[in-house]
Amino acid sequence: MSKDNIQEFIGRHYDDVSKARLARMEKVYSGDLDSTFNFRCNGELKEDFNQLCKVNQTNPTNALKAYMLACLRSDKLL
């Protein structure tokens, strides 16, 4: 593969990744609650997170949804 072909391939790949990221940033996720997300964690971690949410006048569900959206919009784990 020539240098020009490699640069073209990388450019196309970068454009595809960039377009996908922009699509996630602009996507509006509906309010339809059609799926669940269950995971296990340490009880103390859970309780401390619940308290943090309470202090910030929210709940764990809304806080985790906001985190997920922030990750998708920034295209990285925060």
Phi, psi and omega in degrees: 000130182283166180300319179296319179296320179296315179297321178295317179299313180297319178298316179295317179298315179299318178298317179297316179295318180297317179296319179296319179296315179298322179297319178294322181294325184268348184293137175256117180275128184292164178278002179294120179264084188252011182209157176242159181225107181245137175208161181260145175209171178294138182300322179293320176300315180298313181296317178297321179293319176302317179295318177299317179297317181298316179299327181265015176053047175218187176231163183303322180299310181294322179295317180291323176297317179298320178298315180299316179296318179298319178297314181295320182288329179269349180064031175201159175283134183266000000 
